[in-house]
Amino acid sequence: MSALTETLRGAGCVFAEDEAEIIWNSTSNFQELESWTHRRIAGEPLEQIVGWVQFAELRLRVGPGVFVPRQRTLLLADATADLVEAIDNPVVLVAFCGVAPVAATVLDRHPRANVHVTDSNSTALSYAQANADFRAATYQGDVLSGLAVELRHKVEVIAAVPPYVPDSEARFLPREAIDF
C-alpha cells in the first residue's frame, strides 16, 4: 500500500495515506485497483470512484453526476436531528437534498420521522432514496415546486443546503467540481 500512497501523493492528493487505504480496502482485484488509481490521479473525486462517502456514522452512496456531501453539512444534519427530537410525529422537509445526508441522519436518529426530500436532479434523488433506505418521500422540482399539496401547513422542520455558487461564477470552482 505504500507504493499506492506514494503514487497518490505524487499526483497531489493531500490526504494520500487516507485515500490509499480507502482505495486499497474497497477494490476487489488488481485491475480495479489500477483503474481506480488512474481515475483518482486524473482528478476524479475519490468518493465517486469508490461509490460512497463516510458521513458521521453513515456510509452514503454517491456516484457520477452528484455532489459529494461535505463534512461541514454535518452541522446542519445534527441541528436538524436535534430539532426533530423535540417533536412528536415530526414532518421534515429537506430541500436541495442532493444524496440526502441530512435526511439520512434524521432517519438514522429518528426512524419514525416523516421525512420528505426534494431536488431538481433525478440522479441525486435516486441516491437520496437509497441513502434514506427508501423511507423518505422524494419529489423532483426546483426548490419547493415539486412538493405534494398535502404537505402544506404540515411541515414542522425544513432544512436545505441551496446552491451557493451562481451559474455565472461556476468557472471559479475547482476543476474536479466542474468536471465531476
Backbone torsions as a table, in degrees:
resi	resn	phi	psi	omega
1	MET	NA	-22.2	-179.7
2	SER	-64.1	-34.0	177.8
3	ALA	-66.1	-38.7	177.8
4	LEU	-64.9	-43.5	177.6
5	THR	-59.1	-46.3	-179.4
6	GLU	-65.4	-37.7	177.7
7	THR	-62.8	-46.0	179.7
8	LEU	-66.9	-40.5	178.2
9	ARG	-62.3	-43.1	179.2
10	GLY	-62.6	-26.3	178.7
11	ALA	-86.2	-2.6	177.2
12	GLY	97.3	11.3	177.4
13	CYS	-72.3	117.4	-175.1
14	VAL	-64.9	-39.5	-178.7
15	PHE	-106.5	53.2	-173.1
16	ALA	-56.2	-41.0	-179.0
17	GLU	-63.1	-47.4	-179.7
18	ASP	-64.3	-43.8	-179.1
19	GLU	-65.1	-41.4	178.5
20	ALA	-60.6	-42.7	179.6
21	GLU	-63.6	-42.1	179.5
22	ILE	-64.6	-46.7	179.5
23	ILE	-62.6	-47.9	-177.6
24	TRP	-57.9	-44.4	-176.9
25	ASN	-80.1	-12.3	-177.0
26	SER	-101.3	-17.0	-178.8
27	THR	-86.0	155.9	-178.4
28	SER	-110.6	-10.1	179.1
29	ASN	-159.4	171.6	-175.7
30	PHE	-64.5	-40.4	-179.1
31	GLN	-61.2	-41.7	178.6
32	GLU	-66.3	-42.8	177.4
33	LEU	-57.6	-46.6	179.8
34	GLU	-64.4	-44.0	179.8
35	SER	-63.5	-47.4	-178.4
36	TRP	-64.8	-37.6	178.7
37	THR	-63.6	-45.1	178.4
38	HIS	-63.2	-39.6	178.4
39	ARG	-63.9	-41.3	-179.8
40	ARG	-67.6	-42.2	178.5
41	ILE	-60.7	-33.9	179.7
42	ALA	-74.7	-6.1	175.5
43	GLY	104.9	0.1	178.1
44	GLU	-66.9	136.5	-179.8
45	PRO	-58.6	134.8	-179.1
46	LEU	-52.8	-44.0	-175.8
47	GLU	-63.4	-37.0	178.0
48	GLN	-71.5	-30.3	177.5
49	ILE	-67.8	-49.7	-176.4
50	VAL	-82.3	-18.5	175.7
51	GLY	90.9	10.5	-179.8
52	TRP	-156.4	162.1	173.6
53	VAL	-137.7	139.3	175.2
54	GLN	-80.6	124.8	-179.4
55	PHE	-129.6	97.3	-170.9
56	ALA	55.3	-124.0	-178.4
57	GLU	-84.8	-5.1	-173.8
58	LEU	-99.2	144.5	170.8
59	ARG	-107.2	108.9	-176.5
60	LEU	-97.0	141.4	177.0
61	ARG	-78.6	138.3	174.7
62	VAL	-142.2	167.3	178.3
63	GLY	-171.3	-175.4	179.8
64	PRO	-55.8	140.3	176.1
65	GLY	91.4	2.3	178.7
66	VAL	-132.3	154.4	175.4
67	PHE	-78.3	140.2	176.3
68	VAL	-81.2	126.2	179.6
69	PRO	-57.2	136.6	177.7
70	ARG	-87.0	149.4	-178.3
71	GLN	-64.8	-24.8	178.3
72	ARG	-69.0	-15.3	175.5
73	THR	-69.5	-15.6	176.1
74	LEU	-56.6	-35.8	179.4
75	LEU	-59.7	-46.7	178.0
76	LEU	-66.1	-42.2	179.5
77	ALA	-61.5	-44.5	179.1
78	ASP	-65.0	-43.8	-179.7
79	ALA	-63.8	-40.1	179.0
80	THR	-65.4	-46.0	178.7
81	ALA	-62.3	-37.4	177.6
82	ASP	-64.5	-41.4	177.6
83	LEU	-63.6	-41.9	-177.8
84	VAL	-63.7	-33.6	-178.4
85	GLU	-56.9	-31.6	-175.4
86	ALA	-87.8	3.4	-174.7
87	ILE	-118.0	132.1	173.5
88	ASP	-77.4	132.5	178.5
89	ASN	49.9	57.3	-174.5
90	PRO	-69.4	143.5	171.3
91	VAL	-109.7	118.3	-172.7
92	VAL	-119.0	136.9	176.1
93	LEU	-121.9	129.6	174.3
94	VAL	-116.4	107.3	178.0
95	ALA	-87.2	154.2	-176.6
96	PHE	53.1	46.9	-168.4
97	CYS	-67.3	-22.4	-175.4
98	GLY	58.3	-132.4	179.8
99	VAL	-87.0	10.5	171.6
100	ALA	74.7	43.2	176.7
101	PRO	-64.7	-37.0	-179.8
102	VAL	-70.3	-47.2	179.5
103	ALA	-62.2	-42.1	179.5
104	ALA	-63.2	-38.5	178.1
105	THR	-65.3	-45.6	178.4
106	VAL	-59.8	-47.3	-178.0
107	LEU	-68.4	-31.3	177.1
108	ASP	-65.5	-39.6	-178.2
109	ARG	-87.9	-26.6	-176.7
110	HIS	-136.4	76.1	-173.0
111	PRO	-57.2	-22.5	-178.0
112	ARG	-92.6	1.2	178.3
113	ALA	-63.0	145.2	177.4
114	ASN	-95.2	96.2	-170.7
115	VAL	-105.5	136.2	178.2
116	HIS	-127.2	139.4	179.2
117	VAL	-129.2	149.0	178.0
118	THR	-138.8	143.6	176.6
119	ASP	-159.0	156.5	178.4
120	SER	-86.4	-12.9	-175.3
121	ASN	-98.5	117.5	-177.9
122	SER	-66.9	-32.5	177.3
123	THR	-65.1	-44.7	177.6
124	ALA	-60.4	-41.2	-179.2
125	LEU	-64.5	-34.2	178.0
126	SER	-67.2	-38.9	174.5
127	TYR	-68.1	-38.0	179.1
128	ALA	-59.6	-44.1	179.1
129	GLN	-60.0	-45.5	-179.8
130	ALA	-65.4	-43.4	-177.5
131	ASN	-69.7	-26.1	176.8
132	ALA	-94.8	17.7	178.9
133	ASP	52.1	35.1	178.0
134	PHE	57.9	24.0	178.7
135	ARG	-100.1	-6.1	178.7
136	ALA	-103.3	137.4	174.1
137	ALA	-75.6	134.0	-177.0
138	THR	-113.1	144.5	-179.8
139	TYR	-136.7	133.2	177.1
140	GLN	-100.4	130.5	178.0
141	GLY	166.7	166.6	177.5
142	ASP	-77.8	129.0	179.6
143	VAL	53.0	-106.3	-178.2
144	LEU	-112.4	7.5	-173.0
145	SER	-64.1	-26.8	-176.7
146	GLY	-92.3	2.7	-175.4
147	LEU	-70.9	152.3	175.9
148	ALA	-69.8	139.3	179.9
149	VAL	-59.4	-31.2	-178.3
150	GLU	-62.2	-16.4	-179.9
151	LEU	-81.9	-13.9	-178.7
152	ARG	-56.9	132.8	178.4
153	HIS	66.3	14.2	179.8
154	LYS	-116.6	-18.3	-177.5
155	VAL	-75.5	129.1	-178.2
156	GLU	-104.1	-26.5	179.1
157	VAL	-134.6	128.3	175.1
158	ILE	-120.0	131.1	175.4
159	ALA	-127.1	149.8	180.0
160	ALA	-159.3	146.5	168.5
161	VAL	-123.5	80.5	-176.5
162	PRO	-69.2	156.1	176.8
163	PRO	-56.2	135.2	-175.7
164	TYR	-119.6	8.5	174.4
165	VAL	-118.5	114.5	178.4
166	PRO	-59.8	144.6	179.3
167	ASP	-51.6	-37.3	-178.4
168	SER	-66.9	-15.6	-178.9
169	GLU	-109.4	4.7	-176.4
170	ALA	-59.0	-25.9	-178.9
171	ARG	-63.1	-16.7	-179.2
172	PHE	-90.1	-2.4	178.7
173	LEU	-72.8	158.2	175.3
174	PRO	-59.4	151.0	-175.9
175	ARG	-53.5	-43.5	-176.6
176	GLU	-66.7	-28.1	176.5
177	ALA	-69.4	-36.3	-179.8
178	ILE	-76.1	-46.2	-175.8
179	ASP	-74.4	-29.0	-173.9
180	PHE	-124.9	NA	NA
